[in-house]
Amino acid sequence: MKTDMRVQFAGIELTNPVLAASGTFGYGIEFEEIVSLERIGGFVTKGLSREPMAGNEVPRLIETASGMMNSIGLQNIGVKAFIEKKLPELRRYRQCAVIANVFGNQVTDYLEVIRQLNDAEGIAAYELNASCPNTDHGGMAFGTDPVTLDELVWRTKQIAKRPLIVKLSPNVTSIGELARCAQTAGADALSLVNTFVSLAIDVETRRPRIANVTAGLSGPAIKPIAVRMVWEAARVATIPILGMGGILSPEDAVEFLLAGATAVQVGTASYADPRAVERIAKGLEQWCTRHQIERVSELTGTLDVTPRPRQIPES
């Protein structure tokens, strides 16, 4: 039996539920000689801003135990250059969904980026970055406050001609509250989690190891927390969820699907293995075949949390 790997996500049909995460896959086209883009569900571009950005000072990326910290600072070529130089090449890959990640300092910046993208051919959806923890330019302030998040999502939804995915911050007390807020404001889907605010110190110099002082922690170290947050968001939201955070294997992807995600994003793994997204997509299909799963979509939200029978120790 061959598993049907297609999933419906916010009105988009993905050929499979494994995508490359924003900030780890460039603009997609840079990976075309390494990864078969037609064999992954899609990818999310680097964050696109109104004007080009140089990003933060170095050092801005370090390895940690079971993960990495980054403070790239949303370096990008700007929305105009993306449309003119990158997007035309991507149109060759019809089966690979291109999702544009959007950010800004102010709500008006988000609106301007989306206005320019609205008229560009070859984009499947927008991922609204309301959660970047490693830059002073936009992001996290929107994702941690329900009032500002509501305004951002509502106003961008009014002009967006494509599905709007809201990327939430994990650096909050209640992810469920923010998930509910984004849905009420008009989000078509959610994306979580982004990286966790972290700090690493060089004990010899007594200085931060990252120039920006704090950075975003990602990788396997955050996976159990990310899975829990996806599960909590799925309990209160009815819109689909893109789950991410430390996915290295097909089994990791299955965890997120069981917790309530419709699809997943692979990020940090691509630094160690540029083919990680394609490898995990293929491995997920093989896992489903071994477990006689007819459709991969059947896995979403099927985590069994019923109490286990009480085990009475033998005396």
N, C-alpha and C positions, 0 to 999 in steps of 0.2 A: 504494500500500500504506500502510495506517495502522498505525503502530507501537503495540503493546500497551505502555502505560506503567505498568502495574501491577507492583508488586514485593511479595514476601513478606518481611516483616521481623520476626523474633522472634515469629512467630505472628500478626502483624497484616498485613492487606492494605492497602497504601498505593495510592491511585489514581495517584500518580506519585512518583518518588523525590526530590523537592525539598521540603525543609521549612525553616521559619524557625527560626533558632537562639535559644537561651535568652538573655535579657537584651537582645535587639534587637527584640523583637516584642511587648513588654508582656505582657499576659495574653491576647493574641489578639483579644479583642473590640474593643479600641481601634482596630484596623485594618480592621474590617468595612466601613467606608465607602470605604476606599482600595483594599483588596485583596479579590478574590473568593476567600474562604476555601475554596470548593468546588473551586477550580482549582489548589490546591497540595496536596502530599501530607499536610501537617500542620504543626504548629509545636510548639515547646517553650516552656513558660511561663517567666517570670522565676523565679529560684530562690525556693522557698517554704520558710520557716522556721517553727519552732514558734510564735514570737511575731513581731509586726511589727518591722521594722528600718528605721532612718532612713538607713543608709548612711554613707559617708565624707564628710569635709568637702570643700568646693570650694576650688580647681579640681580636678576629678576626671575630666576628659575633654579631650584635646588632639589636634590633628591632627599627624601625622608624615609624613615622606616615604613615599609609597605605603602609608599606613595610618593608624592612630590608636592612642592609648594611653588606657586607661580604668581608673579605680579607683572605680567606683560603690559598691562595698562591699556588694553584694547587697541593696540597698534593696528592700523588698517589704512587702505588706500583711499577711502572715502566712497560714498555711494555712486557718484558720477563716474569715477574710474572703473568701479566694479561693473557698472552697466555697459560701459563702452569697451572694456578690455577683457573682462573675464566671462561675462554672461554669454556672449555670442558663441564661444567655444563649448560651453556647457549644453547648449541646445541640441547637440548631437546625441545626448544621452536621454532619450525620451522616457525610459523606464526608471530612471533615478530621480527621485524627488529632490528638488533644490529648494531649501528653506532658507530665507534670508534673515539673519539675526540683526536686529535693529536696536540702537541705543542712542542716548543723547544727554546733554546736561539739563535741558529743560524739556517740558512736554512739547513745546513748539519744534524742538530739534527732531524728536521722534516723528512728528507729523510731517515735517519736510522730507525726511528720508523715505517715509512710506509713500508720500505723493510722487516722488521720483520713481520709486519701484513699481508703483501701480501701473505705469505705462510701459513697463519692460516685460518682454515676452520670456517665458521659460522659468518662472518662479512659481512654486506650488503653494507657499504659505509664508507668513512672517512669524518669527520668534521674537517676541518683545523681551529684551533683556532688562528686567526690573530687579536684577539681583547680583550684579558684579561686585565682589568685595575688595577688589584690588586697584581701584582707581578713584580719584576725586571727581572724575567726570561722569556723572550720571550713575544710574544703576541701583545701588543698594538702598538708597534713601527711599526710592519708590517701592521697593519690594518688602520693606519691613513695616510700613505704615499703611493701614487699611484705607485711610482717607486719600492719601496721595496715589496709592495703587488704583483705587476706584476711578479717580480722575484720569490717570494715564490710560487705563484700559478703555474707559468709556469714550474718551476723545479720539483715541486711535482707531477704535472700532467704527466710529462714524465715517471715517474716510477710507478704511482699508478695503480693497477690492478682492482680497484673498483671505482665507482663514487666518485667524489671529491666535497664536500660541503664546501664552504668557509664562515666562521662565521665572520661577519663584526662588526667593532666597531661603536657605535652610537656617539662616542665622536669626531665627525668630522663636518666640515662646510656643506659638500654636500655628503649625503649618496648615491645619484644617481651616482656621479662621481666614487666612490669606487665600486659600484655595476657593473657599466659598465666596469671598469678596471678588476675586477675579472672575469667577463664573457669573455672578450677579451683574457685574459691570459689562459683560458681553463677550468674555473670552470664549473661543471655540474649543480650546484645549489648553492643557497645562504641561509645563516642562519642569521637571525637578528630579534631583536637586543640583544646584550650583555648588561651588566650592565653599568650604568652611573657613572663616577668618582664623588665621593662625600666626604664630610668631616663633622663629628659630633664632637662637643666639650663639654667636661664636664666643665660647667661654674664655679663650685666650685673649681676644681683643676687647671683650665685653661689648661688642657691637652686634646689631642685628645682621643676620646672614643675607637678608634681602635689603636692597637699597631703599625700598619703599617702607621699610620696617615690618609691616604686616603683609601677609599674602594669602592666597587661597589654597587650602589643602584639598587634594584630590587623590584618587587611587584606591586600592583595595582597603586601606585603613578606614575609609568612610562608608564602605558598602552596607554594613548592617544598619547604620543610622539612616542611610538613604532609602533602603528598602522599607524601613519602619515609616519614614515620612511619606513615601508613595502610598503605603497602606492606609495611613491616616487621612491623606488627601482623598483617596478613592472612596473612603467611607462617607464623605460629605459632599463630594462633587459628582455630578452625573456626566460631565464632559470627559473626553478621553485624556489619558495621561501618557506623556513620554517620560520614562523612568531612566535615571542614570546615576552613576556614582560607583566607581571601582569595578566595573564589569571587565573581567579578563577571560572568561570562559563561557561556553554555551549555557552551562548550569547557572552561572551568575545571571544571565539574561532571563532564564526561566524563573528565578526567584522574583525578579521585578514584575514579570507577567502575572505570576500567581498572586502577588501583592496588590495587583489592580492596574498595572500599566498595559496599555494597548500595544505600545512599541517601546523600544529602548534606544539610547544613544551610547556609543562607545567613545571615550575620550582619552584619558591618560594612557591607556593600553597602546594607542597608536604611536606614542613616543618610543616605546621599547620595540614595537613590532608594527611597522607602517601598514602591514596587511591584516592587522588585528580585526578590523571591521568585517572584511570579507571572510576571514577564517571563522569568526564567531557566527556569522550569518549561515555559513555552510554547516558548521557544527550544530547549530540550533535545529536545522532541518533534519540532520542525522539523529539527533536526540529525539525529536518528535516521531520519526520513523520507528526507532527502537521501542518507543513507548506506545506505538500504535495510535498516535494522535491524528485524527482525520483532518482537522483544521487547527492551525496554530492559535487562531483567535479563541478557541475553546479554553485555553489556559487562563485567559485574563480574569482576574478576580476570583479564582477558585481556591484560594488559601483556606484550609480547613482549620478553624479555630475552636471547634467544639471541645469541651473539656474531655481530657483523657480519663479512662477508668482509673480509679485510685488504686495504686499499687500498695498492698499491705505487706510490709517486710515479714519474712519468716522469723519466728522466734527461735 
